[in-house]
Amino acid sequence: MPLLAELLQYHPDFRETTLRKAEAVERLCGGWALAYPSRLVAAELAAYTRGRDPSARADEIGILSAERYWFPDLSDQLVGFGERIRARVPQEVLAMGLTSRKARRGVASMARKMNPAKVAREAAPEMAATYGLPESVFRRSIVAYLSGRATAEEASQQLFGAIAEPTKFVQIYFEHVESECALPDWMRIFGMRFQEIFEQMRELMLPFIDLPEAKSALEGLLLDSGPRLARATVTLASSSLSEFGLSADQLEDVASDPEAASAIPAGQVVGTLLAAYTRQIMVGGEGAPKIEHSFGGDLVHTLYLPHVDLWRADRRFGSLVRGALPKWSERVVSVPSELVGRIDQMLRERSR
């Protein structure tokens, strides 16, 4: 998941570049993948509520998968799928323009008796050809779910496990699915929104930015905002509660308690880094640091820091993370050329 943003910088003119990046991810990672952000927060919440370390390694808290399970849990999209297939039939009947009441009733009667699993089974070859996937993928997922042989969660994992292979994902998402391709946009828009907020904040404070009173007021505001941001971050888990055996009440108990929310690593990361970045950019004059639209994506990337051995960032953001989150600072690698050496060192230490 942290690498997905790179694969989503797609343009038809540079298709081969994107596919080469996807192939590199496949060679380096194989089938291993870290969870989607909302699932990551839910895993941390589950560990915390069970008295375990919520900042444990990715494989210990269930956010590392050997089946490329980086995507969000979309099983709720499958619930009621059969009923939605049946519901479309009356629309198709109207589109046929049948004038005879008897004919319309006959078609409606056929719709009521229709077996959605049979429809999906017969459509499997066409779906496979359309998306460039084996028929077995659709039989093990959609057909199995509609036949009652698989739960919505199992069907979702079967379907997206095949799609989530990096090169296949790029091809299907950008070249087969007729959509607005909103997935890449959420992180870009997220970052641009942060950029706008920070720019407005700095412009508003510019006349007072160097006054001691203003700095003191800002510091007080930042100290108060940390727990609130932590609580808001914990609520990201709401879409993945069932996967990790959590209830809405458990989420509410933690989200309503500033101390508990701040004990969740994602809450610590977001609250602490937003405050640190705000302090960094609240400088007037020519030396004022640039406010980057990439900060939002970097913030999401940092959610994974507590759970990995090594974590990459550019120099500026890496320095910010080291200063704001010192207990994980040794994992940060800011210079690409150092990465291979750090990996070798880590492997040597583990082999002792």
C-alpha positions in Angstrom: 0.0 0.0 0.0 2.7 2.6 0.7 4.1 2.1 -2.8 0.7 2.3 -4.5 0.9 6.0 -5.0 3.9 5.6 -7.2 2.0 3.1 -9.4 -1.0 5.4 -9.6 0.9 8.2 -11.3 -0.3 6.9 -14.6 -0.6 8.5 -18.0 -1.1 6.7 -21.3 2.0 8.4 -22.7 4.1 6.9 -20.0 2.4 3.6 -19.7 5.6 1.6 -19.9 7.3 3.6 -17.1 4.4 2.8 -14.8 4.4 -0.9 -15.7 8.1 -1.1 -15.1 7.6 0.4 -11.6 4.9 -2.2 -11.0 7.2 -5.0 -12.1 9.9 -3.7 -9.7 7.4 -3.8 -6.8 6.5 -7.4 -7.7 10.1 -8.4 -7.8 11.0 -6.8 -4.5 7.8 -7.6 -2.6 6.5 -10.7 -4.1 3.0 -11.2 -2.8 3.7 -9.4 0.5 1.7 -6.3 1.2 0.9 -3.9 4.0 -2.7 -3.1 4.8 -4.7 -0.1 3.6 -4.6 2.8 6.1 -8.1 2.2 7.6 -7.3 -1.5 8.1 -4.0 -0.6 9.7 -5.7 1.7 12.3 -8.3 -1.0 13.0 -5.5 -3.6 13.6 -3.8 -1.2 16.0 -7.1 -0.6 17.8 -7.7 -4.3 18.1 -4.2 -4.9 19.6 -4.8 -2.1 22.1 -8.2 -3.3 23.2 -6.7 -6.8 23.8 -3.9 -5.5 25.9 -1.2 -6.1 23.3 1.4 -3.7 21.9 -0.4 -1.7 19.1 3.0 -0.6 17.7 4.2 -4.2 17.2 5.7 -5.5 14.0 3.4 -5.6 11.0 3.3 -9.4 11.0 2.4 -9.5 14.7 -0.7 -7.4 14.5 -2.1 -8.7 11.2 -1.4 -5.9 8.8 1.1 -7.9 6.7 -0.3 -10.3 4.1 1.2 -12.9 1.8 -1.8 -12.5 -0.5 -1.3 -8.9 -1.6 -4.1 -7.9 0.7 -3.4 -4.2 0.7 -6.9 -3.1 -0.4 -9.7 -1.9 1.9 -12.3 -4.5 3.0 -14.9 -4.1 0.3 -17.1 -7.0 1.2 -20.0 -4.8 2.0 -20.2 -4.0 -1.8 -21.0 -7.7 -2.4 -23.8 -7.8 0.2 -27.1 -7.7 -1.6 -25.5 -8.2 -5.0 -28.0 -10.8 -6.1 -30.9 -8.6 -5.1 -29.3 -5.7 -7.1 -29.1 -8.0 -10.2 -32.8 -8.8 -9.9 -33.7 -5.1 -9.4 -32.1 -4.2 -12.7 -34.4 -6.5 -14.7 -37.5 -4.2 -14.5 -35.3 -1.4 -15.8 -34.2 -3.6 -18.7 -37.9 -4.5 -19.3 -38.8 -0.8 -19.6 -35.9 -0.2 -22.0 -37.2 -3.0 -24.3 -40.3 -1.0 -24.9 -42.7 -3.9 -24.6 -46.3 -2.7 -25.1 -48.1 -5.9 -24.2 -49.0 -6.2 -20.6 -48.8 -9.9 -20.9 -45.3 -9.7 -22.3 -44.2 -7.4 -19.5 -45.7 -9.7 -16.9 -44.0 -12.7 -18.5 -40.6 -11.0 -18.3 -41.2 -9.9 -14.7 -42.1 -13.4 -13.7 -38.9 -14.7 -15.3 -36.9 -12.1 -13.3 -38.4 -13.2 -10.0 -37.3 -16.8 -10.8 -33.9 -15.8 -12.0 -30.9 -17.3 -10.3 -28.2 -14.6 -9.9 -25.5 -17.3 -9.3 -26.3 -18.9 -12.7 -26.2 -15.5 -14.4 -22.8 -14.8 -12.9 -21.6 -18.3 -13.8 -22.6 -17.8 -17.4 -21.1 -14.3 -17.5 -17.7 -15.5 -16.0 -16.1 -16.1 -19.4 -17.0 -12.6 -20.7 -15.8 -11.0 -17.5 -12.6 -12.9 -17.6 -12.0 -11.7 -21.2 -12.9 -8.2 -20.4 -10.5 -7.9 -17.4 -7.8 -10.2 -18.5 -8.2 -12.6 -15.6 -8.8 -16.3 -15.4 -12.4 -17.5 -15.3 -11.6 -19.2 -12.0 -11.2 -15.9 -10.2 -14.8 -14.9 -10.9 -16.0 -18.5 -10.1 -14.2 -18.5 -6.7 -15.4 -15.0 -5.8 -18.7 -13.7 -7.2 -20.2 -17.0 -8.3 -19.2 -18.7 -5.0 -20.7 -15.8 -3.0 -24.0 -15.8 -4.9 -24.1 -19.6 -4.6 -23.7 -19.4 -0.8 -20.3 -21.2 -0.9 -18.3 -18.2 0.2 -18.9 -15.2 2.6 -18.7 -11.7 1.3 -15.3 -11.3 3.0 -14.0 -14.5 1.4 -15.3 -13.5 -2.0 -13.8 -10.0 -1.7 -10.4 -11.4 -0.9 -10.5 -13.9 -3.8 -11.5 -11.3 -6.3 -9.1 -8.5 -5.3 -6.3 -10.9 -4.5 -6.1 -11.6 -8.2 -6.5 -7.9 -9.2 -4.0 -6.6 -6.6 -0.9 -7.9 -8.3 0.8 -4.6 -9.2 1.0 -4.9 -13.0 -2.4 -6.4 -13.2 -3.9 -3.7 -11.0 -2.4 -0.9 -13.1 -3.7 -2.5 -16.3 -7.2 -3.2 -15.0 -7.7 0.0 -13.1 -6.5 2.4 -15.8 -7.2 0.4 -19.0 -10.2 -1.8 -18.4 -12.4 -0.1 -15.7 -14.4 2.8 -17.1 -14.3 5.0 -14.1 -13.1 8.4 -13.0 -10.0 6.7 -11.5 -10.7 8.3 -8.2 -8.3 6.1 -6.2 -5.1 8.1 -7.1 -6.9 11.3 -6.5 -7.8 10.8 -2.9 -4.2 11.1 -1.7 -3.5 14.0 -4.1 -6.6 15.9 -3.0 -5.8 15.0 0.7 -2.4 16.6 0.2 -3.7 19.7 -1.6 -6.2 20.3 1.1 -3.5 20.3 3.8 -1.5 22.6 1.6 -4.4 25.1 1.3 -5.1 25.0 5.1 -1.4 25.6 6.0 -1.1 28.4 3.4 -4.2 30.1 4.7 -3.0 29.7 8.3 0.4 31.2 7.6 -1.1 34.1 5.7 -3.5 34.8 8.5 -0.7 34.8 11.1 1.9 36.6 9.0 1.5 40.0 10.6 2.0 38.5 14.1 4.1 35.5 13.3 7.3 36.8 15.0 5.6 38.1 18.1 6.3 36.1 21.3 2.6 36.3 22.2 1.6 34.8 18.8 4.1 31.9 19.2 2.9 31.2 22.7 -0.8 31.1 21.5 0.2 28.9 18.6 2.0 26.5 20.9 -1.0 26.3 23.2 -3.2 25.6 20.2 -0.9 22.8 19.0 -0.8 21.2 22.4 -4.6 21.1 22.5 -5.0 19.9 18.9 -2.9 16.7 19.3 -5.4 14.7 21.3 -8.3 15.8 19.1 -6.4 14.8 16.0 -5.6 11.4 17.6 -9.2 10.8 18.3 -10.2 11.7 14.8 -7.5 9.4 13.4 -8.8 6.4 15.4 -12.2 6.7 13.8 -10.6 5.7 10.4 -11.0 2.2 11.8 -14.8 2.3 11.5 -14.9 0.7 8.0 -12.8 -2.3 9.1 -14.1 -3.2 12.5 -15.6 -6.6 11.7 -12.4 -7.8 10.0 -10.5 -7.4 13.3 -13.4 -8.5 15.6 -14.1 -5.0 16.9 -17.4 -3.4 17.8 -18.6 0.1 17.3 -18.7 0.5 21.1 -15.0 -0.4 21.4 -14.1 2.2 18.8 -16.2 4.8 20.5 -14.7 4.0 23.9 -11.2 4.7 22.6 -12.1 7.6 20.3 -13.8 9.4 23.1 -10.8 9.1 25.4 -7.9 11.4 24.5 -5.4 9.4 26.4 -6.5 6.1 24.9 -6.6 7.5 21.4 -3.1 8.9 21.8 -1.9 5.4 22.7 -2.8 4.2 19.3 0.3 4.6 17.0 -1.7 6.2 14.2 -3.1 8.8 16.6 0.4 9.5 17.9 1.8 9.9 14.3 -0.9 12.2 13.0 -1.2 14.4 16.1 2.6 14.8 16.6 3.6 15.3 13.0 0.9 17.8 12.2 2.0 19.9 15.2 5.7 19.5 14.2 5.0 20.5 10.6 2.9 23.5 11.7 5.8 24.7 13.9 8.2 24.3 11.0 6.3 26.3 8.5 5.1 29.1 10.8 8.0 31.3 9.9 7.8 34.7 8.1 10.1 36.4 5.6 12.2 35.0 2.8 13.4 32.0 4.8 9.9 30.6 5.2 9.9 26.9 4.3 7.9 25.8 1.3 4.5 24.3 2.1 4.4 21.1 0.1 1.3 19.4 -1.3 3.1 16.1 -0.8 2.7 16.4 3.0 -0.6 14.6 3.0 0.8 11.6 1.3 3.9 11.7 3.5 1.6 11.7 6.6 -0.3 8.6 5.4 3.1 6.9 4.6 4.2 7.6 8.2 1.4 5.5 9.6 3.4 2.5 8.7 6.6 3.7 10.5 5.9 2.0 13.8 5.5 -1.4 12.2 8.4 -1.7 9.8 12.2 -2.2 10.1 13.2 0.5 7.6 11.2 3.5 6.3 12.1 5.8 3.4 11.5 9.6 3.3 13.2 12.5 1.6 15.6 14.6 3.7 13.2 17.3 4.8 10.4 15.0 5.9 12.8 12.4 7.3 14.3 15.1 9.5 10.9 16.2 10.6 9.9 12.6 11.5 13.2 11.9 13.4 12.6 15.0 15.5 8.9 14.5 16.2 8.9 10.7 16.7 12.3 9.9 18.2 11.4 6.4 19.4 11.2 5.3 15.8 13.9 7.6 14.4 16.5 4.8 13.8 14.2 3.3 11.2 14.2 6.4 9.0 16.4 6.3 5.9 16.5 9.7 4.1 19.3 9.0 1.5 18.4 6.4 -1.1 22.0 5.3 -1.5 22.1 4.3 2.2 19.1 1.9 1.9 20.9 -1.2 0.6 23.6 -0.8 3.3 21.0 -0.5 6.0 19.2 -3.6 4.7 22.5 -5.6 4.7 23.3 -4.4 8.2 19.8 -5.4 9.5 20.1 -8.9 7.9 23.6 -9.4 9.4 22.3 -8.5 12.9 19.4 -10.9 12.6 21.7 -13.7 11.5 23.8 -13.5 14.6 
